[in-house]
Amino acid sequence: MRRVFNVIESNATSSPANHSATISAAPQECIEAIQSAWAQALRSDFGRTRDAILCELAQSTQELAQQYPNDARTLLWNGIVLTGYAKSLGGLCALQFQSTAKASLERAIALAPKDGAAYLYLGLLYDQAPEAPYSFGNETMAKALLEQGLALTLNAQGQRLGHIRLA
């Protein structure tokens, strides 16, 4: 877990104040550290340990998303982590994190409309969130986003492999 914060801190402190204005993408080490911590949280058998990892990771990804507001990968991972943290919290506490995750995933889609992962996670979020008037949950929207994300993901894989194509 310390690795995530060390990577993020070293990239934040080693750069001048206008560094984020000149570089629009987070360093690959930051994304890899987030992915590693996310995997560690998913592997954790103890709820409190998982919640603690997700809490710290949520803070880190939000800071990174603020530092790199035009990086679709950073926004995607911010949305993924906040969605997972909201799910682990449950109840009314989760609503704020779900709303922030939704905004982050929508921004990731706007920046990288051909990336199916953001659509998939946003669809899962729409499925998990409570419906109006409490939140934005909507099964119809969830289904549409999941189908679009799946189609984009399969198209991308087909283009890489050269033989699978969806219409």
C-alpha positions, 0 to 999 in steps of 0.5 A, spaced: 500 500 500 505 504 501 508 503 494 501 507 491 502 513 495 510 513 494 509 513 487 504 518 487 507 523 492 514 522 488 511 524 481 507 530 485 513 533 489 518 532 483 515 536 478 514 543 478 507 547 480 505 547 472 507 540 471 500 537 470 498 543 465 504 541 461 503 533 461 496 531 461 497 524 462 498 520 469 505 517 469 504 509 468 507 507 475 501 511 478 496 507 474 500 500 475 500 502 483 493 503 483 491 497 479 496 493 484 493 496 490 486 495 487 488 487 486 490 487 493 483 490 496 480 485 491 484 479 494 483 481 501 479 476 505 477 481 511 472 486 510 476 491 514 482 490 511 479 491 504 475 497 506 481 501 509 485 499 502 479 502 498 479 508 503 486 510 502 486 508 494 480 512 493 483 518 496 489 517 492 485 516 486 481 523 487 488 527 488 490 524 482 484 525 478 484 532 480 492 533 478 490 530 471 483 532 469 484 530 462 487 523 463 482 518 461 485 512 464 486 516 471 479 518 471 477 511 469 481 508 475 478 513 479 471 511 477 473 504 478 475 505 485 470 509 488 465 505 485 468 499 489 469 503 495 461 505 495 459 498 494 463 496 500 460 502 504 453 501 502 447 505 505 447 512 505 454 513 505 455 510 498 451 515 495 456 521 495 462 516 492 457 513 487 455 520 484 463 522 484 464 515 480 459 517 475 462 524 474 469 521 473 467 515 468 462 520 464 468 524 463 473 518 461 468 516 456 468 523 453 475 523 453 476 516 450 469 514 447 472 508 444 474 505 450 469 500 453 471 499 460 468 506 462 462 504 459 462 497 462 463 500 469 458 506 468 453 501 467 455 497 473 454 503 477 447 505 474 445 498 476 448 498 483 445 505 485 439 506 488 433 509 483 430 516 483 429 520 488 435 517 492 440 517 486 441 516 479 440 508 478 436 506 472 436 499 469 435 501 462 441 505 462 445 500 465 443 495 460 444 500 454 451 502 457 453 495 459 451 493 451 455 498 449 461 497 453 461 490 451 461 491 443 466 496 444 471 491 448 469 486 443 471 490 437 477 492 440 479 485 441 477 483 434 481 489 431 487 487 435 486 479 433 484 481 426 478 476 426 472 478 430 468 484 428 461 486 431 457 490 426 
